[in-house]
Amino acid sequence: MKADLAPIFELGLSEKLQLLEDLWDDIATKSANLPVLDWQKEELAQRKALHLQDPSLASSWESVKARIRSNISF
């Protein structure tokens, strides 16, 4: 089944953003059904190994939030 997506492009910006939010929410509720691919498992294993070798390379959640906030300009 192929959906006709043309009407989506006629939506206003706020409606498009709401649609995106609704889609992400729907995906999140079904994410337990998504498989983790082998390459993703390998990447996670590599990152975990690097962290275990030198935990000081990691950033705290607070420092990550601060770094993101300092890069946002309104």
PQR file with spaces between the fields and no chain letter, atoms N, CA, C, O and H, PARSE charges and radii, in Angstrom:
ATOM       1  N    MET     1       0.847   -1.179    0.000 -0.4000 1.5000
ATOM       2  CA   MET     1       0.000    0.000    0.000 -0.0000 2.0000
ATOM       3  C    MET     1       0.889    1.238    0.000  0.5500 1.7000
ATOM       4  O    MET     1       1.771    1.379    0.848 -0.5500 1.4000
ATOM       5  N    LYS     2       0.656    2.115   -0.938 -0.4000 1.5000
ATOM       6  CA   LYS     2       1.422    3.357   -1.022 -0.0000 2.0000
ATOM       7  C    LYS     2       0.514    4.510   -0.616  0.5500 1.7000
ATOM       8  O    LYS     2      -0.558    4.704   -1.189 -0.5500 1.4000
ATOM       9  H    LYS     2      -0.060    2.001   -1.627  0.4000 1.0000
ATOM      10  N    ALA     3       0.955    5.269    0.376 -0.4000 1.5000
ATOM      11  CA   ALA     3       0.160    6.383    0.886 -0.0000 2.0000
ATOM      12  C    ALA     3       0.347    7.610    0.007  0.5500 1.7000
ATOM      13  O    ALA     3       1.428    7.847   -0.533 -0.5500 1.4000
ATOM      14  H    ALA     3       1.826    5.112    0.842  0.4000 1.0000
ATOM      15  N    ASP     4      -0.712    8.377   -0.125 -0.4000 1.5000
ATOM      16  CA   ASP     4      -0.644    9.658   -0.825 -0.0000 2.0000
ATOM      17  C    ASP     4      -0.226   10.710    0.197  0.5500 1.7000
ATOM      18  O    ASP     4      -1.029   11.120    1.035 -0.5500 1.4000
ATOM      19  H    ASP     4      -1.590    8.184    0.313  0.4000 1.0000
ATOM      20  N    LEU     5       1.021   11.143    0.128 -0.4000 1.5000
ATOM      21  CA   LEU     5       1.575   12.070    1.109 -0.0000 2.0000
ATOM      22  C    LEU     5       1.423   13.536    0.710  0.5500 1.7000
ATOM      23  O    LEU     5       1.803   14.425    1.472 -0.5500 1.4000
ATOM      24  H    LEU     5       1.673   10.811   -0.553  0.4000 1.0000
ATOM      25  N    ALA     6       0.881   13.793   -0.458 -0.4000 1.5000
ATOM      26  CA   ALA     6       0.761   15.174   -0.939 -0.0000 2.0000
ATOM      27  C    ALA     6       0.051   16.086    0.062  0.5500 1.7000
ATOM      28  O    ALA     6       0.493   17.218    0.254 -0.5500 1.4000
ATOM      29  H    ALA     6       0.572   13.071   -1.077  0.4000 1.0000
ATOM      30  N    PRO     7      -1.037   15.639    0.711 -0.5600 1.5000
ATOM      31  CA   PRO     7      -1.714   16.549    1.658  0.2800 2.0000
ATOM      32  C    PRO     7      -0.830   16.977    2.831  0.5500 1.7000
ATOM      33  O    PRO     7      -1.037   18.048    3.401 -0.5500 1.4000
ATOM      34  N    ILE     8       0.132   16.169    3.187 -0.4000 1.5000
ATOM      35  CA   ILE     8       1.032   16.524    4.292 -0.0000 2.0000
ATOM      36  C    ILE     8       1.799   17.794    3.967  0.5500 1.7000
ATOM      37  O    ILE     8       2.025   18.629    4.843 -0.5500 1.4000
ATOM      38  H    ILE     8       0.301   15.299    2.723  0.4000 1.0000
ATOM      39  N    PHE     9       2.197   17.941    2.719 -0.4000 1.5000
ATOM      40  CA   PHE     9       2.994   19.103    2.321 -0.0000 2.0000
ATOM      41  C    PHE     9       2.163   20.383    2.257  0.5500 1.7000
ATOM      42  O    PHE     9       2.707   21.481    2.144 -0.5500 1.4000
ATOM      43  H    PHE     9       2.013   17.263    2.008  0.4000 1.0000
ATOM      44  N    GLU    10       0.859   20.231    2.328 -0.4000 1.5000
ATOM      45  CA   GLU    10      -0.021   21.406    2.337 -0.0000 2.0000
ATOM      46  C    GLU    10      -0.316   21.888    3.750  0.5500 1.7000
ATOM      47  O    GLU    10      -0.931   22.939    3.926 -0.5500 1.4000
ATOM      48  H    GLU    10       0.417   19.339    2.420  0.4000 1.0000
ATOM      49  N    LEU    11       0.114   21.135    4.761 -0.4000 1.5000
ATOM      50  CA   LEU    11      -0.115   21.530    6.152 -0.0000 2.0000
ATOM      51  C    LEU    11       0.729   22.741    6.510  0.5500 1.7000
ATOM      52  O    LEU    11       1.764   23.000    5.896 -0.5500 1.4000
ATOM      53  H    LEU    11       0.614   20.280    4.618  0.4000 1.0000
ATOM      54  N    GLY    12       0.271   23.478    7.511 -0.4000 1.5000
ATOM      55  CA   GLY    12       1.055   24.589    8.036 -0.0000 2.0000
ATOM      56  C    GLY    12       2.208   24.052    8.878  0.5500 1.7000
ATOM      57  O    GLY    12       2.249   22.867    9.210 -0.5500 1.4000
ATOM      58  H    GLY    12      -0.570   23.268    8.010  0.4000 1.0000
ATOM      59  N    LEU    13       3.132   24.928    9.213 -0.4000 1.5000
ATOM      60  CA   LEU    13       4.314   24.518    9.969 -0.0000 2.0000
ATOM      61  C    LEU    13       3.946   23.892   11.307  0.5500 1.7000
ATOM      62  O    LEU    13       4.473   22.836   11.657 -0.5500 1.4000
ATOM      63  H    LEU    13       3.098   25.890    8.944  0.4000 1.0000
ATOM      64  N    SER    14       3.059   24.520   12.055 -0.4000 1.5000
ATOM      65  CA   SER    14       2.703   23.965   13.369 -0.0000 2.0000
ATOM      66  C    SER    14       2.023   22.611   13.231  0.5500 1.7000
ATOM      67  O    SER    14       2.219   21.728   14.066 -0.5500 1.4000
ATOM      68  H    SER    14       2.631   25.378   11.771  0.4000 1.0000
ATOM      69  N    GLU    15       1.226   22.444   12.180 -0.4000 1.5000
ATOM      70  CA   GLU    15       0.574   21.150   11.952 -0.0000 2.0000
ATOM      71  C    GLU    15       1.596   20.072   11.572  0.5500 1.7000
ATOM      72  O    GLU    15       1.480   18.924   12.002 -0.5500 1.4000
ATOM      73  H    GLU    15       1.068   23.162   11.502  0.4000 1.0000
ATOM      74  N    LYS    16       2.584   20.441   10.773 -0.4000 1.5000
ATOM      75  CA   LYS    16       3.643   19.491   10.413 -0.0000 2.0000
ATOM      76  C    LYS    16       4.442   19.075   11.641  0.5500 1.7000
ATOM      77  O    LYS    16       4.757   17.898   11.818 -0.5500 1.4000
ATOM      78  H    LYS    16       2.678   21.373   10.424  0.4000 1.0000
ATOM      79  N    LEU    17       4.767   20.051   12.491 -0.4000 1.5000
ATOM      80  CA   LEU    17       5.502   19.736   13.713 -0.0000 2.0000
ATOM      81  C    LEU    17       4.692   18.817   14.628  0.5500 1.7000
ATOM      82  O    LEU    17       5.238   17.896   15.236 -0.5500 1.4000
ATOM      83  H    LEU    17       4.511   21.007   12.347  0.4000 1.0000
ATOM      84  N    GLN    18       3.404   19.071   14.717 -0.4000 1.5000
ATOM      85  CA   GLN    18       2.543   18.211   15.536 -0.0000 2.0000
ATOM      86  C    GLN    18       2.492   16.798   14.959  0.5500 1.7000
ATOM      87  O    GLN    18       2.517   15.817   15.702 -0.5500 1.4000
ATOM      88  H    GLN    18       2.960   19.819   14.223  0.4000 1.0000
ATOM      89  N    LEU    19       2.422   16.700   13.649 -0.4000 1.5000
ATOM      90  CA   LEU    19       2.425   15.395   12.991 -0.0000 2.0000
ATOM      91  C    LEU    19       3.713   14.640   13.292  0.5500 1.7000
ATOM      92  O    LEU    19       3.687   13.448   13.595 -0.5500 1.4000
ATOM      93  H    LEU    19       2.403   17.497   13.046  0.4000 1.0000
ATOM      94  N    LEU    20       4.844   15.345   13.205 -0.4000 1.5000
ATOM      95  CA   LEU    20       6.124   14.716   13.528 -0.0000 2.0000
ATOM      96  C    LEU    20       6.152   14.222   14.972  0.5500 1.7000
ATOM      97  O    LEU    20       6.611   13.114   15.248 -0.5500 1.4000
ATOM      98  H    LEU    20       4.865   16.314   12.959  0.4000 1.0000
ATOM      99  N    GLU    21       5.658   15.048   15.883 -0.4000 1.5000
ATOM     100  CA   GLU    21       5.620   14.655   17.291 -0.0000 2.0000
ATOM     101  C    GLU    21       4.741   13.418   17.481  0.5500 1.7000
ATOM     102  O    GLU    21       5.100   12.495   18.212 -0.5500 1.4000
ATOM     103  H    GLU    21       5.285   15.948   15.659  0.4000 1.0000
ATOM     104  N    ASP    22       3.596   13.413   16.818 -0.4000 1.5000
ATOM     105  CA   ASP    22       2.693   12.266   16.926 -0.0000 2.0000
ATOM     106  C    ASP    22       3.327   11.000   16.359  0.5500 1.7000
ATOM     107  O    ASP    22       3.182    9.918   16.929 -0.5500 1.4000
ATOM     108  H    ASP    22       3.304   14.163   16.224  0.4000 1.0000
ATOM     109  N    LEU    23       4.024   11.136   15.244 -0.4000 1.5000
ATOM     110  CA   LEU    23       4.708    9.977   14.653 -0.0000 2.0000
ATOM     111  C    LEU    23       5.792    9.442   15.584  0.5500 1.7000
ATOM     112  O    LEU    23       5.888    8.233   15.791 -0.5500 1.4000
ATOM     113  H    LEU    23       4.142   12.015   14.781  0.4000 1.0000
ATOM     114  N    TRP    24       6.616   10.342   16.153 -0.4000 1.5000
ATOM     115  CA   TRP    24       7.668    9.907   17.072 -0.0000 2.0000
ATOM     116  C    TRP    24       7.078    9.228   18.300  0.5500 1.7000
ATOM     117  O    TRP    24       7.607    8.219   18.767 -0.5500 1.4000
ATOM     118  H    TRP    24       6.538   11.325   15.986  0.4000 1.0000
ATOM     119  N    ASP    25       5.977    9.778   18.829 -0.4000 1.5000
ATOM     120  CA   ASP    25       5.320    9.163   19.979 -0.0000 2.0000
ATOM     121  C    ASP    25       4.839    7.758   19.632  0.5500 1.7000
ATOM     122  O    ASP    25       4.983    6.833   20.432 -0.5500 1.4000
ATOM     123  H    ASP    25       5.547   10.597   18.449  0.4000 1.0000
ATOM     124  N    ASP    26       4.270    7.600   18.444 -0.4000 1.5000
ATOM     125  CA   ASP    26       3.790    6.292   18.010 -0.0000 2.0000
ATOM     126  C    ASP    26       4.946    5.304   17.863  0.5500 1.7000
ATOM     127  O    ASP    26       4.844    4.148   18.274 -0.5500 1.4000
ATOM     128  H    ASP    26       4.154    8.351   17.795  0.4000 1.0000
ATOM     129  N    ILE    27       6.045    5.774   17.272 -0.4000 1.5000
ATOM     130  CA   ILE    27       7.227    4.910   17.118 -0.0000 2.0000
ATOM     131  C    ILE    27       7.766    4.509   18.481  0.5500 1.7000
ATOM     132  O    ILE    27       8.145    3.356   18.688 -0.5500 1.4000
ATOM     133  H    ILE    27       6.127    6.712   16.938  0.4000 1.0000
ATOM     134  N    ALA    28       7.801    5.454   19.408 -0.4000 1.5000
ATOM     135  CA   ALA    28       8.335    5.172   20.743 -0.0000 2.0000
ATOM     136  C    ALA    28       7.517    4.102   21.458  0.5500 1.7000
ATOM     137  O    ALA    28       8.077    3.289   22.194 -0.5500 1.4000
ATOM     138  H    ALA    28       7.493    6.391   19.239  0.4000 1.0000
ATOM     139  N    THR    29       6.211    4.091   21.254 -0.4000 1.5000
ATOM     140  CA   THR    29       5.382    3.090   21.929 -0.0000 2.0000
ATOM     141  C    THR    29       5.578    1.703   21.336  0.5500 1.7000
ATOM     142  O    THR    29       5.246    0.699   21.966 -0.5500 1.4000
ATOM     143  H    THR    29       5.757    4.752   20.656  0.4000 1.0000
ATOM     144  N    LYS    30       6.113    1.651   20.133 -0.4000 1.5000
ATOM     145  CA   LYS    30       6.325    0.366   19.465 -0.0000 2.0000
ATOM     146  C    LYS    30       7.807   -0.003   19.365  0.5500 1.7000
ATOM     147  O    LYS    30       8.162   -0.979   18.704 -0.5500 1.4000
ATOM     148  H    LYS    30       6.382    2.466   19.621  0.4000 1.0000
ATOM     149  N    SER    31       8.666    0.771   20.017 -0.4000 1.5000
ATOM     150  CA   SER    31      10.107    0.569   19.859 -0.0000 2.0000
ATOM     151  C    SER    31      10.588   -0.766   20.399  0.5500 1.7000
ATOM     152  O    SER    31      11.648   -1.240   19.991 -0.5500 1.4000
ATOM     153  H    SER    31       8.378    1.564   20.554  0.4000 1.0000
ATOM     154  N    ALA    32       9.843   -1.388   21.304 -0.4000 1.5000
ATOM     155  CA   ALA    32      10.249   -2.697   21.823 -0.0000 2.0000
ATOM     156  C    ALA    32      10.237   -3.743   20.714  0.5500 1.7000
ATOM     157  O    ALA    32      10.895   -4.778   20.827 -0.5500 1.4000
ATOM     158  H    ALA    32       8.981   -1.003   21.636  0.4000 1.0000
ATOM     159  N    ASN    33       9.500   -3.480   19.656 -0.4000 1.5000
ATOM     160  CA   ASN    33       9.410   -4.422   18.543 -0.0000 2.0000
ATOM     161  C    ASN    33      10.515   -4.225   17.512  0.5500 1.7000
ATOM     162  O    ASN    33      10.638   -5.018   16.578 -0.5500 1.4000
ATOM     163  H    ASN    33       8.966   -2.640   19.565  0.4000 1.0000
ATOM     164  N    LEU    34      11.318   -3.178   17.670 -0.4000 1.5000
ATOM     165  CA   LEU    34      12.372   -2.907   16.700 -0.0000 2.0000
ATOM     166  C    LEU    34      13.598   -3.767   17.012  0.5500 1.7000
ATOM     167  O    LEU    34      14.050   -3.804   18.156 -0.5500 1.4000
ATOM     168  H    LEU    34      11.218   -2.533   18.429  0.4000 1.0000
ATOM     169  N    PRO    35      14.125   -4.441   16.028 -0.5600 1.5000
ATOM     170  CA   PRO    35      15.309   -5.251   16.284  0.2800 2.0000
ATOM     171  C    PRO    35      16.553   -4.381   16.423  0.5500 1.7000
ATOM     172  O    PRO    35      16.652   -3.317   15.812 -0.5500 1.4000
ATOM     173  N    VAL    36      17.495   -4.846   17.232 -0.4000 1.5000
ATOM     174  CA   VAL    36      18.804   -4.195   17.307 -0.0000 2.0000
ATOM     175  C    VAL    36      19.694   -4.936   16.323  0.5500 1.7000
ATOM     176  O    VAL    36      19.900   -6.143   16.449 -0.5500 1.4000
ATOM     177  H    VAL    36      17.414   -5.711   17.728  0.4000 1.0000
ATOM     178  N    LEU    37      20.214   -4.217   15.354 -0.4000 1.5000
ATOM     179  CA   LEU    37      21.015   -4.827   14.296 -0.0000 2.0000
ATOM     180  C    LEU    37      22.410   -5.179   14.805  0.5500 1.7000
ATOM     181  O    LEU    37      22.886   -4.608   15.786 -0.5500 1.4000
ATOM     182  H    LEU    37      20.046   -3.237   15.252  0.4000 1.0000
ATOM     183  N    ASP    38      23.050   -6.113   14.135 -0.4000 1.5000
ATOM     184  CA   ASP    38      24.388   -6.555   14.551 -0.0000 2.0000
ATOM     185  C    ASP    38      25.382   -5.403   14.599  0.5500 1.7000
ATOM     186  O    ASP    38      26.176   -5.311   15.535 -0.5500 1.4000
ATOM     187  H    ASP    38      22.664   -6.577   13.338  0.4000 1.0000
ATOM     188  N    TRP    39      25.348   -4.526   13.604 -0.4000 1.5000
ATOM     189  CA   TRP    39      26.305   -3.418   13.590 -0.0000 2.0000
ATOM     190  C    TRP    39      26.061   -2.479   14.770  0.5500 1.7000
ATOM     191  O    TRP    39      27.002   -1.878   15.290 -0.5500 1.4000
ATOM     192  H    TRP    39      24.703   -4.601   12.843  0.4000 1.0000
ATOM     193  N    GLN    40      24.796   -2.351   15.196 -0.4000 1.5000
ATOM     194  CA   GLN    40      24.489   -1.516   16.351 -0.0000 2.0000
ATOM     195  C    GLN    40      25.016   -2.158   17.634  0.5500 1.7000
ATOM     196  O    GLN    40      25.551   -1.468   18.502 -0.5500 1.4000
ATOM     197  H    GLN    40      24.032   -2.839   14.774  0.4000 1.0000
ATOM     198  N    LYS    41      24.867   -3.460   17.750 -0.4000 1.5000
ATOM     199  CA   LYS    41      25.392   -4.183   18.914 -0.0000 2.0000
ATOM     200  C    LYS    41      26.908   -4.047   18.983  0.5500 1.7000
ATOM     201  O    LYS    41      27.471   -3.851   20.060 -0.5500 1.4000
ATOM     202  H    LYS    41      24.432   -4.020   17.045  0.4000 1.0000
ATOM     203  N    GLU    42      27.567   -4.151   17.832 -0.4000 1.5000
ATOM     204  CA   GLU    42      29.028   -4.009   17.780 -0.0000 2.0000
ATOM     205  C    GLU    42      29.456   -2.606   18.204  0.5500 1.7000
ATOM     206  O    GLU    42      30.416   -2.442   18.956 -0.5500 1.4000
ATOM     207  H    GLU    42      27.110   -4.310   16.957  0.4000 1.0000
ATOM     208  N    GLU    43      28.742   -1.608   17.721 -0.4000 1.5000
ATOM     209  CA   GLU    43      29.066   -0.225   18.074 -0.0000 2.0000
ATOM     210  C    GLU    43      28.902   -0.006   19.579  0.5500 1.7000
ATOM     211  O    GLU    43      29.751    0.617   20.217 -0.5500 1.4000
ATOM     212  H    GLU    43      27.962   -1.741   17.110  0.4000 1.0000
ATOM     213  N    LEU    44      27.819   -0.514   20.136 -0.4000 1.5000
ATOM     214  CA   LEU    44      27.603   -0.377   21.573 -0.0000 2.0000
ATOM     215  C    LEU    44      28.688   -1.084   22.371  0.5500 1.7000
ATOM     216  O    LEU    44      29.152   -0.565   23.387 -0.5500 1.4000
ATOM     217  H    LEU    44      27.129   -1.020   19.618  0.4000 1.0000
ATOM     218  N    ALA    45      29.092   -2.253   21.921 -0.4000 1.5000
ATOM     219  CA   ALA    45      30.148   -2.994   22.612 -0.0000 2.0000
ATOM     220  C    ALA    45      31.466   -2.231   22.566  0.5500 1.7000
ATOM     221  O    ALA    45      32.193   -2.193   23.559 -0.5500 1.4000
ATOM     222  H    ALA    45      28.716   -2.675   21.096  0.4000 1.0000
ATOM     223  N    GLN    46      31.783   -1.619   21.419 -0.4000 1.5000
ATOM     224  CA   GLN    46      33.014   -0.839   21.297 -0.0000 2.0000
ATOM     225  C    GLN    46      32.984    0.378   22.211  0.5500 1.7000
ATOM     226  O    GLN    46      33.975    0.696   22.868 -0.5500 1.4000
ATOM     227  H    GLN    46      31.193   -1.650   20.613  0.4000 1.0000
ATOM     228  N    ARG    47      31.857    1.047   22.249 -0.4000 1.5000
ATOM     229  CA   ARG    47      31.741    2.238   23.095 -0.0000 2.0000
ATOM     230  C    ARG    47      31.841    1.874   24.571  0.5500 1.7000
ATOM     231  O    ARG    47      32.456    2.594   25.357 -0.5500 1.4000
ATOM     232  H    ARG    47      31.051    0.789   21.716  0.4000 1.0000
ATOM     233  N    LYS    48      31.232    0.749   24.938 -0.4000 1.5000
ATOM     234  CA   LYS    48      31.306    0.308   26.331 -0.0000 2.0000
ATOM     235  C    LYS    48      32.746   -0.045   26.698  0.5500 1.7000
ATOM     236  O    LYS    48      33.214    0.301   27.783 -0.5500 1.4000
ATOM     237  H    LYS    48      30.732    0.164   24.299  0.4000 1.0000
ATOM     238  N    ALA    49      33.450   -0.735   25.794 -0.4000 1.5000
ATOM     239  CA   ALA    49      34.841   -1.099   26.047 -0.0000 2.0000
ATOM     240  C    ALA    49      35.704    0.148   26.219  0.5500 1.7000
ATOM     241  O    ALA    49      36.547    0.198   27.114 -0.5500 1.4000
ATOM     242  H    ALA    49      33.069   -1.015   24.912  0.4000 1.0000
ATOM     243  N    LEU    50      35.500    1.156   25.368 -0.4000 1.5000
ATOM     244  CA   LEU    50      36.255    2.402   25.483 -0.0000 2.0000
ATOM     245  C    LEU    50      35.963    3.097   26.808  0.5500 1.7000
ATOM     246  O    LEU    50      36.866    3.636   27.448 -0.5500 1.4000
ATOM     247  H    LEU    50      34.815    1.115   24.640  0.4000 1.0000
ATOM     248  N    HIS    51      34.708    3.080   27.210 -0.4000 1.5000
ATOM     249  CA   HIS    51      34.343    3.705   28.477 -0.0000 2.0000
ATOM     250  C    HIS    51      34.990    2.974   29.654  0.5500 1.7000
ATOM     251  O    HIS    51      35.483    3.605   30.589 -0.5500 1.4000
ATOM     252  H    HIS    51      33.975    2.642   26.690  0.4000 1.0000
ATOM     253  N    LEU    52      34.985    1.656   29.603 -0.4000 1.5000
ATOM     254  CA   LEU    52      35.578    0.891   30.694 -0.0000 2.0000
ATOM     255  C    LEU    52      37.093    1.103   30.770  0.5500 1.7000
ATOM     256  O    LEU    52      37.675    1.046   31.853 -0.5500 1.4000
ATOM     257  H    LEU    52      34.584    1.143   28.844  0.4000 1.0000
ATOM     258  N    GLN    53      37.735    1.349   29.611 -0.4000 1.5000
ATOM     259  CA   GLN    53      39.175    1.614   29.590 -0.0000 2.0000
ATOM     260  C    GLN    53      39.492    2.964   30.238  0.5500 1.7000
ATOM     261  O    GLN    53      40.488    3.097   30.949 -0.5500 1.4000
ATOM     262  H    GLN    53      37.262    1.395   28.731  0.4000 1.0000
ATOM     263  N    ASP    54      38.643    3.961   29.990 -0.4000 1.5000
ATOM     264  CA   ASP    54      38.902    5.292   30.530 -0.0000 2.0000
ATOM     265  C    ASP    54      37.588    6.031   30.780  0.5500 1.7000
ATOM     266  O    ASP    54      37.146    6.811   29.937 -0.5500 1.4000
ATOM     267  H    ASP    54      37.834    3.853   29.412  0.4000 1.0000
ATOM     268  N    PRO    55      36.963    5.790   31.933 -0.5600 1.5000
ATOM     269  CA   PRO    55      35.683    6.434   32.240  0.2800 2.0000
ATOM     270  C    PRO    55      35.759    7.961   32.301  0.5500 1.7000
ATOM     271  O    PRO    55      34.733    8.633   32.195 -0.5500 1.4000
ATOM     272  N    SER    56      36.956    8.512   32.468 -0.4000 1.5000
ATOM     273  CA   SER    56      37.080    9.972   32.557 -0.0000 2.0000
ATOM     274  C    SER    56      36.764   10.665   31.236  0.5500 1.7000
ATOM     275  O    SER    56      36.561   11.879   31.214 -0.5500 1.4000
ATOM     276  H    SER    56      37.790    7.967   32.554  0.4000 1.0000
ATOM     277  N    LEU    57      36.720    9.920   30.142 -0.4000 1.5000
ATOM     278  CA   LEU    57      36.396   10.520   28.843 -0.0000 2.0000
ATOM     279  C    LEU    57      34.903   10.822   28.706  0.5500 1.7000
ATOM     280  O    LEU    57      34.494   11.573   27.820 -0.5500 1.4000
ATOM     281  H    LEU    57      36.884    8.934   30.161  0.4000 1.0000
ATOM     282  N    ALA    58      34.101   10.238   29.578 -0.4000 1.5000
ATOM     283  CA   ALA    58      32.658   10.441   29.513 -0.0000 2.0000
ATOM     284  C    ALA    58      32.283   11.804   30.085  0.5500 1.7000
ATOM     285  O    ALA    58      33.005   12.372   30.905 -0.5500 1.4000
ATOM     286  H    ALA    58      34.432    9.628   30.298  0.4000 1.0000
ATOM     287  N    SER    59      31.142   12.315   29.636 -0.4000 1.5000
ATOM     288  CA   SER    59      30.602   13.570   30.152 -0.0000 2.0000
ATOM     289  C    SER    59      29.391   13.264   31.014  0.5500 1.7000
ATOM     290  O    SER    59      28.623   12.348   30.722 -0.5500 1.4000
ATOM     291  H    SER    59      30.556   11.854   28.970  0.4000 1.0000
ATOM     292  N    SER    60      29.228   14.030   32.066 -0.4000 1.5000
ATOM     293  CA   SER    60      28.036   13.876   32.889 -0.0000 2.0000
ATOM     294  C    SER    60      26.842   14.440   32.130  0.5500 1.7000
ATOM     295  O    SER    60      26.995   15.258   31.223 -0.5500 1.4000
ATOM     296  H    SER    60      29.852   14.775   32.303  0.4000 1.0000
ATOM     297  N    TRP    61      25.647   13.989   32.518 -0.4000 1.5000
ATOM     298  CA   TRP    61      24.440   14.487   31.883 -0.0000 2.0000
ATOM     299  C    TRP    61      24.308   15.991   32.095  0.5500 1.7000
ATOM     300  O    TRP    61      23.877   16.713   31.195 -0.5500 1.4000
ATOM     301  H    TRP    61      25.523   13.325   33.255  0.4000 1.0000
ATOM     302  N    GLU    62      24.675   16.458   33.271 -0.4000 1.5000
ATOM     303  CA   GLU    62      24.600   17.899   33.550 -0.0000 2.0000
ATOM     304  C    GLU    62      25.514   18.692   32.624  0.5500 1.7000
ATOM     305  O    GLU    62      25.113   19.741   32.118 -0.5500 1.4000
ATOM     306  H    GLU    62      25.025   15.872   34.002  0.4000 1.0000
ATOM     307  N    SER    63      26.734   18.212   32.393 -0.4000 1.5000
ATOM     308  CA   SER    63      27.649   18.949   31.508 -0.0000 2.0000
ATOM     309  C    SER    63      27.182   18.884   30.059  0.5500 1.7000
ATOM     310  O    SER    63      27.370   19.840   29.306 -0.5500 1.4000
ATOM     311  H    SER    63      27.059   17.361   32.805  0.4000 1.0000
ATOM     312  N    VAL    64      26.584   17.783   29.665 -0.4000 1.5000
ATOM     313  CA   VAL    64      26.052   17.674   28.297 -0.0000 2.0000
ATOM     314  C    VAL    64      24.925   18.681   28.108  0.5500 1.7000
ATOM     315  O    VAL    64      24.894   19.394   27.105 -0.5500 1.4000
ATOM     316  H    VAL    64      26.431   17.006   30.277  0.4000 1.0000
ATOM     317  N    LYS    65      23.995   18.746   29.067 -0.4000 1.5000
ATOM     318  CA   LYS    65      22.892   19.708   28.965 -0.0000 2.0000
ATOM     319  C    LYS    65      23.420   21.139   28.908  0.5500 1.7000
ATOM     320  O    LYS    65      22.944   21.948   28.112 -0.5500 1.4000
ATOM     321  H    LYS    65      24.020   18.166   29.882  0.4000 1.0000
ATOM     322  N    ALA    66      24.399   21.449   29.749 -0.4000 1.5000
ATOM     323  CA   ALA    66      24.966   22.798   29.761 -0.0000 2.0000
ATOM     324  C    ALA    66      25.609   23.125   28.419  0.5500 1.7000
ATOM     325  O    ALA    66      25.453   24.235   27.909 -0.5500 1.4000
ATOM     326  H    ALA    66      24.786   20.791   30.396  0.4000 1.0000
ATOM     327  N    ARG    67      26.327   22.171   27.847 -0.4000 1.5000
ATOM     328  CA   ARG    67      26.987   22.383   26.551 -0.0000 2.0000
ATOM     329  C    ARG    67      25.949   22.621   25.457  0.5500 1.7000
ATOM     330  O    ARG    67      26.124   23.496   24.609 -0.5500 1.4000
ATOM     331  H    ARG    67      26.453   21.269   28.261  0.4000 1.0000
ATOM     332  N    ILE    68      24.872   21.845   25.479 -0.4000 1.5000
ATOM     333  CA   ILE    68      23.818   22.021   24.473 -0.0000 2.0000
ATOM     334  C    ILE    68      23.159   23.386   24.632  0.5500 1.7000
ATOM     335  O    ILE    68      22.952   24.107   23.656 -0.5500 1.4000
ATOM     336  H    ILE    68      24.729   21.134   26.168  0.4000 1.0000
ATOM     337  N    ARG    69      22.834   23.728   25.871 -0.4000 1.5000
ATOM     338  CA   ARG    69      22.169   25.017   26.118 -0.0000 2.0000
ATOM     339  C    ARG    69      23.039   26.193   25.711  0.5500 1.7000
ATOM     340  O    ARG    69      22.528   27.212   25.246 -0.5500 1.4000
ATOM     341  H    ARG    69      23.003   23.142   26.664  0.4000 1.0000
ATOM     342  N    SER    70      24.339   26.063   25.879 -0.4000 1.5000
ATOM     343  CA   SER    70      25.232   27.175   25.520 -0.0000 2.0000
ATOM     344  C    SER    70      25.331   27.347   24.002  0.5500 1.7000
ATOM     345  O    SER    70      25.739   28.406   23.524 -0.5500 1.4000
ATOM     346  H    SER    70      24.754   25.235   26.256  0.4000 1.0000
ATOM     347  N    ASN    71      24.960   26.309   23.243 -0.4000 1.5000
ATOM     348  CA   ASN    71      25.024   26.384   21.784 -0.0000 2.0000
ATOM     349  C    ASN    71      23.696   26.748   21.139  0.5500 1.7000
ATOM     350  O    ASN    71      23.609   26.888   19.919 -0.5500 1.4000
ATOM     351  H    ASN    71      24.628   25.449   23.631  0.4000 1.0000
ATOM     352  N    ILE    72      22.654   26.903   21.964 -0.4000 1.5000
ATOM     353  CA   ILE    72      21.336   27.250   21.427 -0.0000 2.0000
ATOM     354  C    ILE    72      21.166   28.765   21.492  0.5500 1.7000
ATOM     355  O    ILE    72      21.367   29.395   22.530 -0.5500 1.4000
ATOM     356  H    ILE    72      22.724   26.789   22.955  0.4000 1.0000
ATOM     357  N    SER    73      20.791   29.320   20.355 -0.4000 1.5000
ATOM     358  CA   SER    73      20.512   30.760   20.343 -0.0000 2.0000
ATOM     359  C    SER    73      19.077   30.963   19.889  0.5500 1.7000
ATOM     360  O    SER    73      18.642   30.410   18.879 -0.5500 1.4000
ATOM     361  H    SER    73      20.628   28.809   19.511  0.4000 1.0000
ATOM     362  N    PHE    74      18.359   31.759   20.644 -0.4000 1.5000
ATOM     363  CA   PHE    74      16.946   32.020   20.315 -0.0000 2.0000
ATOM     364  C    PHE    74      16.787   33.399   19.756  0.5500 1.7000
ATOM     365  O    PHE    74      15.675   33.805   19.420 -0.5500 1.4000
ATOM     366  H    PHE    74      18.712   32.209   21.465  0.4000 1.0000
